[in-house]
Amino acid sequence: MLVPQYKGINYESKENCFEKCASVKSILLYGDETAIPKPWITLLVPTYKRVDLLSQALESALTQGHCKFMWDILVLDNEPYDGIPNDTEKLIRKLNNKRIMYYRNSENIRPGDNFNRGFLLARGEYVMMLHDDDLLIANAMQRMGNYLTAYSAIGEKSIGAICASSVQFEYDAEHEVAKADIPGMNTYLTTQPMDYRVYVLTQSNVKILSHIGGNVPSNGSTYNRNAVIDAGGFNEDFGIMGDQILLFNLMKEYSIYQTILPLGFYRWGSNSMMNLDSSRQVVQNGFDFREYIYSKHLLIGKLFKKCHYKKFTRDVVEQRNRVSRFKINSSLYNDIFNENPSLLEHLFFKIVSNFYTLYKRAQTNILTKKAVRYMKKEKWSIF
């Protein structure tokens, strides 16, 4: 129960976000469900007027190595349908691949709502996500199959989501140049042994470390379709943190993991996260969400609020600065919150967070041993 002083959003109130765009139709323009009748995983690729980048994203998907299970691709085009084939449809028809199901919305809807529509249209038990400007490594699908198989078997709860780590790289949109050796890194990552290590994401991560820890819904991040539908889906009204809030709510009933091994490439420069306004929104939304957490856990707020804000904001800034020539400083966001922790508060936070990190590392090691032991026993692909 929230304390009376809190006047903000109740992030745990269940809302059916699928109804927000129920009047919008998604028209199937290409694809045959009988080609892959029962996919275990559906790769969802939401897109909007970025056909050149979409082409690269789909190439990374269609060149996936052999998998022991069936999977399909759902391309969901958010450019309003007017009866005339657009560039995206022309690309899909040119690819002419039986894995692809191509839908186009009758109206443009918000990104989170488009994600939700994709979950409703997806036929797989699990939905892997790939933004139209990102890429998968060449064996991401098979590796996610390994994770799902192992952790479904050894976990105490059903899997709600497995977030995929990624390699970030800067992209010069003006010259259409990726400032990284993507083919070389792809070859290197693909030839590395399967790494079953995962980080377990729980609500305690927010209380102790200031952030849930899950990566953006792209690059191979995979969700339990029914779990997302039951939870009400991605809530676009929560802002840029909507994906994190969904994970937070799924944690009540499901296990949520984060891979240590990268499964894709996250492109900075062509997406909105390079924009200063987007970085500000992340910092502001993160602050608002933690205010909600503190309203339920007053002691956590008193002990860690100042440290949490500094850490979260610094992490956002550092993540952006790693892939941008235009550097920014966390002082840009002092108007959101500008109280520095005392030396004692900082030391206490450091001690607690370090102990928590050691605990999580031990948890990872125990789960990894169980996962590898199970996969060897079942003679599943462990490499």
Residue pairs with C-beta under 8 A, 6 or more apart in sequence:
2 10
2 295
2 296
3 295
3 296
3 298
5 295
6 291
6 292
6 295
8 288
8 291
8 292
8 295
9 238
9 288
9 292
10 292
11 238
11 245
11 248
11 249
11 289
11 292
12 248
12 249
14 231
14 232
14 249
15 232
15 235
16 232
16 233
17 112
17 113
17 116
17 232
17 233
17 234
17 235
17 236
18 116
18 117
18 119
18 120
18 229
18 232
18 233
20 113
20 116
20 236
21 107
21 109
21 110
21 113
21 116
21 117
24 105
24 106
24 107
24 109
24 117
25 105
25 106
26 76
26 103
26 104
26 105
26 106
26 117
26 121
27 81
27 103
27 104
27 105
27 106
28 101
28 102
28 103
29 81
29 85
29 89
29 92
29 102
29 103
29 104
30 89
30 92
30 93
30 100
30 101
30 102
31 100
31 101
31 102
32 98
33 101
33 123
35 72
35 98
35 99
36 70
36 71
36 72
36 98
36 99
37 70
38 70
38 123
39 70
39 71
39 72
39 123
39 124
40 69
40 70
40 71
40 124
40 125
40 126
40 145
41 69
41 71
41 124
41 125
41 126
41 127
41 128
41 141
41 144
41 145
41 148
41 222
42 71
42 72
42 73
42 74
42 122
42 123
42 124
42 126
42 127
42 128
42 225
43 61
43 71
43 72
43 73
43 74
43 127
43 128
43 129
43 130
43 141
44 74
44 76
44 115
44 118
44 119
44 122
44 127
44 128
44 129
44 130
45 54
45 57
45 58
45 61
45 73
45 74
45 75
45 76
45 129
45 130
45 131
45 132
46 76
46 78
46 111
46 114
46 115
46 118
46 129
46 131
46 132
47 54
47 75
47 76
47 77
47 78
47 88
47 132
48 77
48 78
48 79
48 108
48 132
49 79
49 87
49 88
50 132
50 133
50 270
51 87
51 88
51 91
52 176
53 132
53 133
53 267
53 270
54 75
54 88
54 91
54 132
54 133
55 91
56 135
57 130
57 131
57 132
57 133
57 134
57 135
57 136
58 73
58 75
58 91
58 95
58 100
60 130
60 135
60 136
60 137
60 138
60 264
61 73
61 130
61 136
61 141
62 73
62 95
62 97
62 99
63 138
64 136
64 138
64 139
64 140
64 141
64 142
65 138
65 139
65 141
65 142
65 190
66 142
67 141
67 142
67 145
68 142
68 145
68 380
68 381
69 145
71 99
71 124
71 128
71 141
72 99
72 100
72 101
72 123
72 124
73 97
73 99
73 100
73 101
74 100
74 101
74 103
74 118
74 121
74 122
74 123
75 88
75 92
75 100
75 101
75 102
75 103
76 103
76 105
76 114
76 117
76 118
76 121
77 86
77 88
77 89
77 102
77 103
77 104
77 105
78 105
78 108
78 109
78 111
78 114
79 86
79 88
79 104
79 105
79 108
80 105
80 106
80 107
80 108
81 104
81 105
81 106
85 93
86 104
88 102
88 104
89 102
89 104
92 100
92 102
101 121
103 121
105 114
105 117
109 117
110 236
111 236
112 233
112 234
112 235
112 236
112 242
112 243
113 234
113 236
115 129
115 217
115 233
115 234
116 233
116 234
118 127
119 127
119 223
119 225
119 228
119 229
119 233
120 229
122 225
124 225
125 224
125 225
125 226
126 148
126 222
126 223
126 224
126 225
127 222
127 223
127 225
127 228
128 141
128 144
128 220
128 221
128 222
128 223
129 217
129 218
129 219
129 220
129 221
129 222
129 223
130 136
130 218
130 219
130 220
130 264
131 216
131 217
131 218
131 219
131 271
133 171
133 267
133 270
133 271
134 166
134 218
134 219
134 264
134 265
134 266
134 267
135 182
135 186
135 219
135 264
135 265
135 267
136 219
136 220
136 263
136 264
136 265
137 186
137 189
137 190
137 220
137 262
137 263
137 264
137 265
138 186
138 187
138 190
139 190
140 164
140 219
140 220
140 263
140 264
141 220
142 381
143 194
143 261
143 263
144 162
144 164
144 220
144 222
144 263
146 194
146 196
146 375
146 380
146 381
146 382
147 162
147 196
147 198
147 222
147 257
147 259
148 159
148 162
148 222
149 375
149 378
149 380
150 196
150 371
150 372
150 374
150 375
150 380
151 159
151 162
151 198
151 255
151 257
151 367
151 371
152 158
152 159
153 374
153 378
154 367
154 370
154 371
154 374
155 255
156 255
157 253
157 254
157 255
158 224
158 227
158 253
158 254
158 255
159 224
159 254
159 255
159 256
159 257
160 223
160 224
160 227
160 247
160 250
160 251
160 253
160 254
160 255
160 256
161 214
161 221
161 222
161 223
161 224
161 227
161 228
161 247
161 250
161 254
161 256
161 257
162 198
162 221
162 222
162 256
162 257
162 258
162 259
163 201
163 214
163 215
163 217
163 221
163 247
163 256
163 257
163 258
163 259
164 215
164 218
164 219
164 220
164 221
164 222
164 259
164 262
164 263
164 264
165 215
165 219
165 258
165 259
165 260
165 261
165 262
165 263
166 215
166 218
166 219
166 220
166 262
166 263
166 264
166 265
166 266
167 180
167 185
167 189
167 262
167 264
167 265
167 266
168 265
168 266
168 268
168 319
168 322
168 323
169 178
169 179
169 180
169 182
169 265
169 266
169 267
169 268
169 323
170 178
170 179
170 180
170 268
170 269
170 323
170 324
170 325
171 177
171 178
171 179
171 267
171 268
171 269
171 270
172 178
172 179
172 269
173 269
173 270
178 267
180 265
182 265
185 265
186 265
189 261
189 262
192 261
193 383
194 261
194 381
194 382
194 383
195 259
195 260
195 261
196 368
196 371
196 372
196 375
196 382
197 259
197 260
197 261
197 364
197 365
197 368
198 257
198 258
198 259
198 260
198 364
198 367
198 368
198 371
199 213
199 257
199 258
199 259
199 260
199 360
199 364
200 255
200 256
200 257
200 258
200 360
200 363
200 364
200 367
201 212
201 213
201 214
201 247
201 251
201 256
201 257
201 258
202 251
202 256
203 212
203 248
203 251
204 356
205 211
205 212
205 213
206 212
206 248
206 289
206 290
206 293
207 293
207 297
207 300
207 304
208 304
208 352
208 353
208 356
209 311
209 353
209 356
210 286
210 290
210 304
210 307
210 308
210 309
210 311
210 312
211 244
211 286
211 312
211 315
212 244
212 247
212 248
213 258
214 221
214 243
214 244
214 247
214 256
214 258
215 221
215 258
216 243
216 266
217 223
217 234
217 243
218 264
218 266
219 262
219 263
219 264
219 265
219 266
220 263
220 264
224 250
224 254
227 250
227 253
227 254
228 234
228 246
228 250
231 246
231 249
231 250
232 249
233 246
234 242
234 243
234 246
235 242
235 245
235 246
236 242
238 245
238 285
238 289
239 281
239 284
239 285
240 278
240 281
240 282
240 285
241 282
241 285
241 286
241 288
241 289
244 289
245 289
247 256
250 256
260 364
268 274
268 320
268 323
268 324
269 323
269 324
272 278
273 279
273 282
273 320
274 320
274 323
274 324
276 328
276 332
279 316
279 317
279 320
279 328
280 332
280 333
280 336
282 316
283 312
283 313
283 316
283 333
283 336
284 333
284 336
286 312
286 313
286 316
287 309
287 312
287 336
287 337
290 301
290 305
290 308
290 309
290 312
293 300
293 301
294 300
294 301
294 305
295 301
303 345
303 348
303 349
304 345
304 349
305 339
306 339
306 340
306 341
306 345
307 341
307 345
307 346
307 349
309 336
309 337
309 339
310 330
310 340
310 341
313 330
313 333
314 330
316 330
317 328
317 329
317 330
317 332
320 328
321 327
321 328
341 349
372 382
375 381
375 382
376 382
